[in-house]
């Protein structure tokens, strides 16, 4: 058997290449390379998919988070609570607007932001809580809202890994007033370059986001505020528009693979993310924990399986945030996950034989 990668984008793009190239031809014919009708077409489809009124395409998931915080009027002097175990971009956005980052630990079983720890971190300056749908599984939005809303604290979804996930039957991206997505190529819905998006049903927020992504301008050469060049490209929008017809099927394939892992991997040395009844994950990643990670990774590699790490260093221990004064031991659950996590192969095009091989090898460890 050939080595089994953790992710293989070549297989997906072999399936959709002809359609994407045809879409690119249309973009070229119209020279609609920056924003424009192809981005708008995708935005309309993605908003409907997320069960929101609007979607705003931007140039990356990081930009989506950044602009969302500006639109929510988060600024210097405000405090924003977010999980310590997330990709660093969640934290970058808070830094970009000059607000204070306040990290919270994760639940030891679901690995999602821990409402108990969140409540402990709230002060009079707390203005926003960002929950992350980690690995494609929704966090407990209602528990966080129950803590936040009586104190008039806003809640936002970082949905960068959760395209199509559901929480109590509702789509990720529609659970709070504003949500942010990444369309980085490796995501469940990824473009052919960089891309991101923001979903909301608030028209005023959308109007502000449209201005922010386009140099603070509603009318060309007239600038109402300090803005950014963060538009989505036409080629990226066209590629995403093509992929919209496949995303549901790709997610279902991921769920079938995850179900096999969950039911057929019976090795007690391997621990998996707890799946609450309220969460319908789309398994952007399939992460497990194991005590001796280095040994386990070596064993997988010897058996033609290529794992990955998501994420080996929690945000509070990153060099970039040493100035915040956090230290090892402050968030034990997030730190345990960082030290013991291993991502098994997870993408829609994995074959039955490949999945069976992963299961067999893991069980034999």
N, C-alpha and C positions, 0 to 999 in steps of 0.2 A: 504493500500500500504506500502511496505517496504521502509525504508529510501533510498533516492536516493543520491548516493555518487557523489562528483565532478569528481572522476575518479575511475574506477574499473578495474584493470589489470587482475583480475581473469577471467573475461568473455572473454577477448581476448586470454588469454593463454589456456583456455579450448578448444578453437577453433583450436589452432595450436600445442597443447602439443605433440600429437603423432608424428608429423613431426619433431618437435624440438628434441625430445628424440631420434628419428631415426638418425638425423644429429649428435647428441652428440655421438651416438654409433660409427659413422664413424670417428669422431675426436679421440675417444678412441682407435679404431683399429689402427689408424695411429700415435697415441701419438703426435699429432700436436697441442700441447697446447698453444704455444706462437708464434704468427705470423703464417706463413706457408700457405699451399694451401687453407685452408678454409677461411682465412682472404683475401687472394688474390682473390678468387672467388667472395666474397662479394664486394671487392673493384672494380672489373671490372663491376659488375652489378650496383653498386651505381654510378660510374662515368657515365655510359650510361644513367642512370635515370636522373642524374643532367645535362646531355648534355655537359659534360666536357671530356677531354682526360684521366684524371687521378683522382683517389681518394686514399687517404692514411689513413689507419685505425690506430687509436691510442687508448690509454686506457681511455680517457675521453674527453668531450668537452672542459674542461678547458685546458687540455694538447694540444688539437688542436689549441686553441687560442695562447697559449704560444709558441709552435713551429712555428706557422705561423709568429709571430712577429719576431722571431729570423731569419727565412728564408728571411724575408723582410728587414733584417738588421736594425731593430729598436733597439736603444740602449740609454744609458745615454746621456742626452743633447738634445734628440729629444722630441718633443711634439706630443701627440696623442689625437685627439678629439673623444669623444664618448658620447652617450646619458646618462643623469643622471638617466633615468628610464629604467634600464636594470637589469638582474640578475648580481650579483656581479662578476661573472667569467670574464665578458668582461673587467672589470677594473683590475682584478687580473693579467691578461696577461701583461698589460702595466707595472704594478709594478714589475712583475717578471724579465723583461728585463731592469729595471732601468730607463725607460723613464718617462716623466712627463705626468700625466693625466690632461686633460683639458675637463671638462664636458660641455655639451651643453643641452639646454632645448629641450622639445618635442613640436610638434605642438599640440595645444589644442583640436583638433578634431580627427586627425588620431592617435595621441599619438606616432608617429614616430619621429625620430630625425629631428629637425627643421633646414632646410637649411639657413634660415635667421640668426639664432643664431650661427650656425656653421661658417658662413662667418665672423661674428664679433669676433670669437675666434681665427682666424688664425693669426699666427705670422711668422717671418722668420724661427723659429725653428719647425714649424708644418711639420711633415713628413708623417702622416697617419691619415685618418678619418675612424673610424669603425662605420658602420651603422648596426643597429639590426633590423631584420624582426620580430618585436614585436608581440607576440601571434600568429605567423604564417602568418602575413600580411607584404608583402614587403614594405620597405621604398622607397622614391622616389630617386632611384639610379641615374637617369640622372641629376637631379637637384644638387645632391651632386657632381657628376663628373664634372658638368659644373663649379662649384666653385673650385674644386680641381685641375683638369688637367692643366689649364693655369698656375698654380703655381707649377706644378710638385709635387703635393702632391698625395700620393697613397690612394686608397679607398679599404676597405675590408668589406666583408659581415660577420656578425655574423648570421649564418643561423640555430642556435641551435634549433629554434622552427618552422622551415619553410621547412621541408622535402616535396618536391613536389609543393611548392607554385610557382606561376609564376608572373613575372613583364613584362608587355607589351608583353606577350606571351613567354618569356624566363624563364627558370627554375632558381629559387633561387639556388645559388651555382655556377652559370655560368656567373653572371652579372659583376663580378670584377675579377682581376687576381687570387685572392685566396679567399676562403670562408671556414668557419668552422662550423661543425655540432656537435651536441651532440646526442648520442644514449642512454642516460639515460633511464631507463625502462619506465618512463611515457611519453616519447616523442611520436609523431606520428609514428616514426620508432624507437622503443626502443629495446635494447638487454636484456639479462637475467642476467645482472650485470652492469658493467660500460663500456662505450665505447664512442669514438668520431671519427671524421673524418675531413679531409681537401680535398677540391676539387680545381682543377686547370687544365689548359691546358699548363702550362709552365713546360717543361721537367727538366730544371735546378732546379727549385724549388722542384720538386718531388724528384730528386736525393738527394738534400740537406735534405729534410724532412725524407727520408728513413734513412739517416745517423743519423740525430738528434734523432730519436725515438729509435735507436739501439746503444746507447752508443757512438755515433760519429764514427761508424765503418761501412765501406763498405766491409771489409774483416775481418773475425773473428780474434780477438786478436790484430788487428791493428787499432788504434784510431787516426783519423785525426783531431779531434776537441773535445772540451768538449761536450759530448752528454748526453742523458737521457735514462732511462729505461721506455719507454712509448709505447711499442708495444701493439697492440690489441691481446687479447687472442683468441685461436682457437675456444673455445666453444662460445664465444661472436660473433665471425665472422660467425660461422655456424648458430646461432640463427637468426642473421640479414639476412643471405642469405635466410633462409626459409621465413622470413617475407616480403622479397622484392616482392613476388608474390601477397601479400595482400595489400600493402601500397596504391595503387591507389584506390581500393575499400573502404578501411578504410577512406581515405581522402574524397571521394565522400559522404560517410555517414555523416561525420562531416559537410560537406557543406550543406547537406539537413537539418540537425538539426539546423545549424546556420541560414539558410533561414527561418525556422519556427520561431525561436526566433525573427529574424529581422522584419518579417512581422506580426506576431501574438501577440507579446508583444507591447501593445499600451499605457501602463501606462506612462504618461508624466514625472513621477518622475524618470524614468529609462533612462539613457543616454548610448548610445552604441558607439563603435569605428567607426568612419567614414570610409567607404570603397571606396577609389578612383577608377575610372574606370580602371586605369592601374594595379591594384592589384587584383590578384586571390589568396585569402587567403586559407590556409588549416586548419585554426581554431584550432591550438594547444590548445588554451584557448579561452573561450568566456567571456570576461570581460565587465562589465558594471560599471557605476558610479551612486551613489545615495547620497543625501545630508547627511542623518543620517545613516551611515553605520552600526553602532552597533545595532541600532533598526531593521534595515532591515535583518541583519544576524540572530538576535534572532527570527524574524518572519519566516524566511525560515526554521530554525531549528525546530520551533514549527510545521511546516507543512511538516515535513519529507524530507527536502531538505538540503543537506550538501554543503555549499559553501566553497570557499577558497580565499586566498588573494595573488595576484601577481602584485605588490610587496608592502608591507606595509611601507617600508623605502627606499627612493631613495638613490642611491649610495653616493651622496655627503654629506649626513647626517649620514652615517654609522660611528660607532665609529672607525673602522679601518682606516678611511680617515680623521679624525679630523685634522691631521697635514697639510692637504691641505688648510685649512683656509676657507672653504666654510661655509655658515650659512643659516639658514632657511630664505626663501625669495629670494635666489639667482636664483632659477629655479621654478617659480610659477606654471607652467603647470605640471611639473613632480611631484611637491609636492602635487598639488591638486589631481592628479591621485593616488598617494600613499595613501592619506588620505581618498579617496572615492571609491576606486576600490573594486569590488566583482566579483569573478569568479563563474559563473553558471556551473552546470554539463555539461561536454562536453567530450564525448568519443564515438567512433563509434558504440558501442554495446548498447547504450541507446535505450530503447523501445519507440514505438510511444506513449504508455500510459504514460510513464515517462516524455517524452518531453511535452505532453499535460498537465500533472500535474504541471510541472515547469511554463509553460505559464499561466495557470489558477491562480496559487498562486501569481506569480509576478504581474499579472494584477489586482489582488484583493488587492494589497498592498496600 
